[in-house]
Amino acid sequence: MTAASALLQASGISKSFPGVRALDDVSLEVHAGQILGLVGENGAGKSTLIRILAGASQPDSGRLAMDGRFVEFREPVAAMRAGVGVIYQEFNLIPALSAVENLFLGRESWRLEHRHERLRAEEIFQRLGVSVPLDAPCRAMSVAHQQIVEIARALLFDVRLLVMDEPTAALTPREVENLMNIVRELTVRGIGILYVSHRLNEVFELCDTIAVLRDGCQIATRPTAEFSRESLIEMIVGRTILHEYPGRDVKLGNVHLSVHGLTRHGAVNDVSFGVRSGEVLGITGLVGAGRTELVRLIFGADRPDAGTIQLDGQPLEVSCPQDAIRSGICLLTEDRKNEGLIPGRSVQENFSLASLPTFVRKGFIDSRKEYASFSAYVASLQIRISSHGQMASSLSGGNQQKVLLARWLECQASVVIFDEPTRGIDVGARHEIYQLMNSLVADGHAIVMVTSELPEALGMSDRVLVMHEGRIAGEVTDVRRATPEQLMTLAIGNTSSITKSSAQAEC
Amino acid sequence: MTVNQPSHHLQRFISSYGMVFVLLLLMLLFTILTWKEQTPGGTEAGHQVAETILALNDQAIVVVAAGTSTVEHAFVRAAQERLSAGGATVVKTVAGQPSDARRAIKETLDNNITLTHLAVSGTADRWTVFDHFDVSRLGQRVAPSSYSWPVFAQKNNLLSVADQTAIYAVIAVGMTMVIITGGIDLSVGSLVALASVMAAVVVRAMGGMDAGTGAILVAVAAGLGVCSAAGAFHGVMVTQFRIPPFIVSLSMMMMARGLAYLLAEGESISAVPRSWTAIGNGKALGIPVPVLMMIALYIVAHVVMTQTAFGRYVYAVGGNQEAARLCGVPVRRVLLTVYIICGTLAGVGGLILSSKLNTGDPKLGHMYELEVIAAVVVGGTSLMGGEGRILGTLIGAFIIAVIKNGMNLLNVGAFEQDIILGAVLLTAVLLDNIKRQRSDGR
């Protein structure tokens, strides 16, 4: 009613689910042209709030207002009509349709107007300053491009408030930079943004105001300048974390695992390196640089076209994951949902799946032994579950990761390969996983950690390999003094600016 | 799991086997709906009536009257034997029409014999002819005492429901495993026919009617073997060539049916030895052999699926194939095994059916695949894979069978039955979905 009223005002929003108070009296304001950062651990209530804003869920109490007028979003369409666009972490694109077709999905006029649609699409992508292939099916696009399509779709709806849930989770650093520019560009047009992210760097860089949720309660909402990184983390987790990357003092052993000339056409090109017991070897690079493909070769998930793998100097034949597991190599996959968990089965079954033969006695599974064994991990890894029979799909990201870690620890793996170990995991659980990695190397395990987060690569690794287009573009041995910018330079293929030592020298 | 709280156990049991209650409810419903006055007949009734008369008067002079059916004949025979043995005099027996009874009684009275009792079956008790005679000379009329009992809950009815379900239920074990892996096998109906024809052809070639036990065993092995081979073919096509199971088994459905017709030259083969029916129509401890086989099979399958690594692997492959592979689960071997089991059990079902009907027939097993899939789905197994229970399938098969049987007893027409069964299938899946959404929380 007054000109100063917020674009969106949520006041006193509460929502309960059986046994959980997901949101407790949360009030937010997003103003036109401003970015509000929303941070909190997994389970803090961010997703519930997003669902309410999107009209996918109704609050038990509290009201929403846009431009000072109360609104009710009984279903998603109502929110969309009011100008609220939501980009979920998992995109809502139809894989087989092209960018243009996805853009106009559900909004086609009775007769398809290809030319008109195409022109509108080109115009929007131009406004966003990116060139997206218009005709390729979305499944063939990079994650970054898919995200742009999602944003473009929101713009097509004359969006006024854009909610972005973990928009950078699957992007490479350069793509993140691009996205942030686009987001800033949107605010210039007067669009208000609710930016939900675990990545505090981005939140600090981008947001005007930051709101912190913890256990459904609103802990603080202040201008970004009033937060320090430490104080923000403390508010998120509710306790003090002294070092984001816990230090360790581990003596490195001999080279445990080494690969020579590993090649898979089109993905990995002549890669050689070694990793010592007690060492954390970081591997980073842009998405598509071949990092995941490389570790899949080592684990036997894919077959290499050339190259050898050695364990303690002995050549190793790995033709399938089973071989790798028997030799003590394990892989915690990047995509927990599709390549890690059996979602509809119990956490205990998920835990024992890789080591099941060791629990079999006289042909039958010894469920007592299985239970006892898993209980030990539940205690030592502090896995939070309601019972051993709980469905794996109902765990939070951090707990899922711990169950998977327990699965591989039970296999007596001596080489643990982590592919994006902390993706989508909140600050508190992240810290616990770092500490677990430290205790693993302290026990003499060798760790290979693939990560897109450059600070994580530098903070947790003893050495970092940077991949570019399937090759090792460089190696950073002095992780304490290296900067993310230096890694970035290597990752984008500029190898001249940093000392590049031959990877083979390690083996 | 063994250390869980008892209340937890109960909760899980209810959520896992809620279908048991549905089945019990249905049985109760049909018990009430088919409640009827039952008149015993046959030997049993004859003895009962004779005992009653002898208890009243061991010097009784009796005429026994009953209708024309075999049951009535048995009544007459039993009553006469028991009465004579007890010292009573049986003047005449009638197993025929009311007019026959009137003639016989008239003759007796004309010969100046006064009867003390008239023994009649339940049928004859409703005749009006006796009213024409003087009651004092006719004596007391004794009929078997009637009682109320539901037709549905009669032992013979229940046994025949179990007997008819056994074949579907046996095949459904393999189908459940296949569906849990996320696959499907549409060929089981055709494999039923193929197994029966294959076995019959072999036994005909090895002596036909006069074939010995050895020949029968060879024939059984041939019938099962060809179905196992079909299952292996499915497995190889699915794992090595990545053809969707729906397509592979759809082709096998046609090929196996065609092969069965070809082998049988389009006709049914009944040149089988007499002992061919031993399995299908045999009984042990009063229970049909197919039912016993079914029970044994379900116990084994349940244990395999819940207590062994193989069972875990089947669920894991269905729940998330790639994750299972990355855990070192031998995915291809698991799939191959599951399809072989399914094919083989379809063969077992085919042999039981062939044994029941005493023939090998390429027309057998028509639409069995749908009956079996319906049983699996009603039993709570998700066609998406990864979820399902062997015992659920058994209950599912029985729910369908009980509904069919109940509708038959209530004289529901065949067309109406189809409509009701379709609705039942849909309701079962609908309920399951609602239950699942509840347990998922939101």
Interface residues (C-beta under 8 A of the other chain):
Chain A: F17 P18 S57 F299 A301 C320 P321 Q322 A324 I325 R326 L331 T333 N338 E339 G340 L341 I342 P343 G344 R345 Q348 E349 S352 L353 A354 L356 P357 F359 V360 G363 F364 I365 S367 R368 Y371 S387 H388 G389 S394 R407
Chain B: M1 T2 V3 N4 H8 R12 V303 Q307 T308 A309 R312 Y313 Y315 A316 G319 N320 E322 A323 A324 R325 L326 C327 G328 V329 P330 G386 E387 D440 G441 R442
